[in-house]
């Protein structure tokens, strides 16, 4: 179904960015849409209107394309649903974009030692992600589903653009696909000559270029009531920022609420972390890290982060939502922050 696209010419900028000294010869153009169950906003600056409109519309279409390809029940040839239905069969030809996404998500499965990856579909089924569950899954059911989530149950061949899924496994990419869609939108904008833009897809943000005032794009952080806690905003310049909260789209089973995120090693939802915010060079990485680090926690997470290059910046808020959170950070002091 076609989505409504709304243009705002001469606006102040995404997220109240401010004009930073005036709009220049070409006023900014913003487009609003919807994908992955979330709001999409893209702002382009420093281009003539016709070129800017073509760029933002192409970027939105790129996001929608990833949404279609990553649908676990989708009917798109070469898409994720197609591959799920071919579990246990010979290698299948998949769309090159999906192959890239699968490869990146499998990398995170290996990096997290199986805590967060693309093969958790059977576990999420048990917890009612797709259809409501009448009760918590049994340990026997979890043990069976955990075995289907091992990282080596997905084979990828970049040379032939083929993928093979082991029998009984199910792919689920909601922990990776929105961020990847943002990165794809950035690629498309650059292909259209855009060098200054803001992309927002739900909690996944990307600031391309110098922003309205030349210092980057202002990005909000999770609301913190305690003035002793870290600053509330940072500037993004060719960087992505993602936040994962424990209370977003929760799973409700028999009146009990759980985060819609599972440790695929145990089949259990994580506890004790309110949110994780990650800054990285790619949005697929910032999203995947935010989710993985909510599962791993700050201690195991910091040990694993040490091997990443370039190093991301991470902000954990530890707690259960009932009081002031405890803040833990990694490389956060290296960021440029504002109040």
Steps between C-alpha positions, in 0.01 A plus 500: 500500500633844407597721793422870528804720452490848654747769401600792722687775319695763691454315830721551802645152464454152635444468872504879540855518368489872425618666182850583619526836329228482237380253238741608226408500130303175527256459791503162675253236393353236731295193427292296744402138448460173690689169498577214738211618717673831567518858378745583223634852454763608252629854460723610213687830483703696247333362186250652254143395571463265203821314581419489870152356436642229276763413760267473799240300310767258382626468857153421633454237229833347602377470860173342388693256282699375799178471701354278228810284466534451878139389559527148650162411349548693176428364153775697325723279284845502654368645825510377858160330493605313187815379679309402815267280296803334339655391832664160461518528122788574264662849492260766377565809289435809714490870427852651525379755756357226719824305466690800636259531790520129580879510495514795738247347738687169502819691585323633810382151589862384500627812681241463777564124520145424407324750725356710216477396138267441206390147595277561801168461321395179675578647842298813425210282386493337844489838672208627292673744269282397205186368670407536869637229730276353769788443742875510546678242285613181669868422541463205263353724230772759556774238474367386163470857371845600629656230287348659188660839578865394474702733278619218272148410389512772234734452205583790269684504168581852384641379167169344392266722708348194661401413854411172668295470818513182707183300548293618796659844525322829438658835416387818676674829415304763694810559714704595193280597203387852604859611558606343171214684329632830637846419362348415164314833499830678567658315206215605270515863616872510426437349156265795437766753593381566856774598745292650782201304633321360803343153500277379783327162516346457843790491749763469226658829395766600249656841449662540158736791450531830685137549604316833523779693671813320389551308825307187409142399570363533851375166634301453822597247765270314742333735748695519826352681798818505709721803408809303602440254215647537148406784267175476310604556138792434270594595144510237225720552198507198268399291799205293620332489840257232620320456831340176620256529790373207706137616485458544123245260346514266801387139496200437725439144620227420752506858624878512544712735289839414351741685268453404134861386490649160582840364591519232235744298712241452775171586333424746781438878484766725657447670835646797684564742212264786417667606177815485292608779265777440246683733263679340206589564138215284365140483616485123460788482748354751744168311504655155525738611774224670700297180498796268560630715786160502668526120499868477595485771766769755571763261639506234231420767243803713582728197473371426151505864389876518551559301183294725269657754264408778472382508857133587551377720785245345736270629775326247726222595739483220756179444695146370483321828430394553861762757600799702386712281271867427551706626207789307347683614187761385252696757295225753574737771622648516150177643357416864453200563725271798559242589761 
